[in-house]
Each structure stands twice: as structure tokens, then as C-alpha cells.
Amino acid sequence: MLKIRPEALTDIPAIHHVHSLAFGRVNEADLVDALRRVGTLTISLVAVQAQRVVGHIAFSPVTIVSDTAAVEAIGLAPMAVLPDYQRQGIGSQLVQAGLATCGKTRYGVVVVLGHPHYYPKFGFTPSKPHGIEWEHEVPEDVFMVKELQPGALAQTRGVVKYRPEFNEV
Ligand SMILES: CC(C)(COP(=O)(O)OP(=O)(O)OC[C@H]1O[C@@H](n2cnc3c(N)ncnc32)[C@H](O)[C@@H]1OP(=O)(O)O)[C@@H](O)C(=O)NCCC(=O)NCCS
């Protein structure tokens, strides 16, 4: 049976392994370690099956900057499931559990850069119509937002900046 729970110290090597294998490179795995090192791995959940870490999802703070304000929000990234365990709904369970945890934080908005057919089923919609854009140019449908607290999106406009650790990826 699959269990989703917050990471424990002993999961750290397994989390690194999941990202390295799923992405086929160490960049995302190293990013998770870097975020943890500076204390900004705000939400870190593992999916465990038969006592093995088979998936991981991370959320860290982002800033949405406009001419008049800088709003703190939270960003989903990165997420990975071991190749042999993909397409069994584990990623979806991680997103749902992650969003439920986000709902208990002080953040009003969550952002994600990702597959335009995957994230809408969790309530994400393209950010641009809400006046929110990523700081890098990407196709409009891959950068998405979701409201965590009623009314939060109406009060948020601007350019999304991730933590500097993301620049190393
Ligand atoms: C993205 C990922 C975590 C999804 O995990 P999962 O457990 O397979 O997810 P689910 O079983 O809930 O859903 C699978 C569906 O998501 C789709 N999907 C999700 N992300 C996708 C992506 N980046 N590219 C293509 N398809 C994607 C798949 O097509 C699949 O749909 P289908 O079964 O209808 O064809 C996993 O594929 C993975 O680790 N990929 C490599 C790392 C990555 O790209 N991470 C996301 C960016 S941070």
C-alpha cells in the first residue's frame, strides 16, 4: 500500500535517487538538497511503497513582484516518481497531498511550471489571465496558478521569482 508522508532525515539519500533516476540527471536532486540546506524546503513529501521511497514532491517559497507589491506565494517543484512506478497515480497522490498541506500554510497562491495536461486536473489554470507571469518566457499554458485561499488571486499580480537555488538547475 502507498503511503504519503513528510520526509524524514533518513529519506534524504532515497529522495536524491528518485529525482536523479526520474530526470536522468542530478540537477533536480541537487536542487532539493540545496533548498533543504538553506531552510526553504517548505513542504517535502515522500511516497513510500513496501518501505521504499518511490516518489517525492517539493514546495518552496516564491515571490510575486509588481510595481507596487511583493507577495509571498509557494511553488511546486520539483516532483518525481521512480520510472518503474510511473503512470500508477503516485504523482497525482503526491500533488493532492502536497496541495492539502499547502492549504494549511499562510500562502494564498501556489504556482507550477509543468505539463499543461497534467496540472489542470488539480485545479491549476494558466497564470497569465490572472496577471501573473514567470520571470522567464515560456508558452502561456505551462505556467499555472491555483488559489489556496479565497480571493488571493484577485489580490495578486506580477512576475514570479523562484528561490536563487533554482538558477543552478
Ligand atoms: C511527472 C511525474 C512525477 C508523474 O508521476 P506519475 O506517478 O507517473 O503520475 P500519474 O500516474 O499521477 O499521472 C501520469 C500521467 O501524467 C502525464 N504526465 C505528467 N507529467 C508529464 C510530463 N512532464 N510529460 C509527459 N506526461 C506527463 C502522463 O502522460 C500520464 O498520463 P497518462 O497516464 O494519461 O498518459 C513522473 O512522470 C516523473 O517523475 N517524470 C520525470 C520527472 C518530471 O518530469 N517531473 C515533473 C516536472 S517537475
The ligand as a Gaussian input file, in Angstrom:
#p B3LYP/6-31G(d) Opt

LIG

0 1
 C        5.721000      13.766000     -13.762000
 C        5.707000      12.506000     -12.895000
 C        6.124000      12.871000     -11.483000
 C        4.279000      11.953000     -12.886000
 O        4.238000      10.869000     -11.985000
 P        3.245000       9.647000     -12.192000
 O        3.220000       8.880000     -10.946000
 O        3.596000       8.945000     -13.441000
 O        1.893000      10.459000     -12.389000
 P        0.408000       9.878000     -12.514000
 O        0.452000       8.393000     -12.602000
 O       -0.402000      10.519000     -11.479000
 O       -0.056000      10.515000     -13.897000
 C        0.567000      10.108000     -15.096000
 C        0.084000      10.992000     -16.211000
 O        0.732000      12.245000     -16.199000
 C        1.177000      12.600000     -17.515000
 N        2.355000      13.470000     -17.328000
 C        2.675000      14.136000     -16.209000
 N        3.759000      14.887000     -16.364000
 C        4.176000      14.701000     -17.576000
 C        5.273000      15.203000     -18.302000
 N        6.173000      16.062000     -17.770000
 N        5.424000      14.791000     -19.555000
 C        4.540000      13.933000     -20.087000
 N        3.492000      13.420000     -19.447000
 C        3.293000      13.803000     -18.196000
 C        1.408000      11.295000     -18.166000
 O        1.196000      11.402000     -19.538000
 C        0.352000      10.392000     -17.549000
 O       -0.835000      10.477000     -18.225000
 P       -1.491000       9.158000     -18.884000
 O       -1.239000       8.036000     -17.934000
 O       -2.929000       9.546000     -19.026000
 O       -0.770000       9.034000     -20.170000
 C        6.648000      11.418000     -13.455000
 O        6.287000      11.154000     -14.784000
 C        8.113000      11.803000     -13.417000
 O        8.795000      11.603000     -12.412000
 N        8.643000      12.334000     -14.532000
 C       10.040000      12.732000     -14.618000
 C       10.307000      13.972000     -13.798000
 C        9.419000      15.141000     -14.206000
 O        9.249000      15.449000     -15.379000
 N        8.826000      15.831000     -13.187000
 C        7.844000      16.887000     -13.404000
 C        8.435000      18.213000     -13.561000
 S        8.917000      18.941000     -12.009000

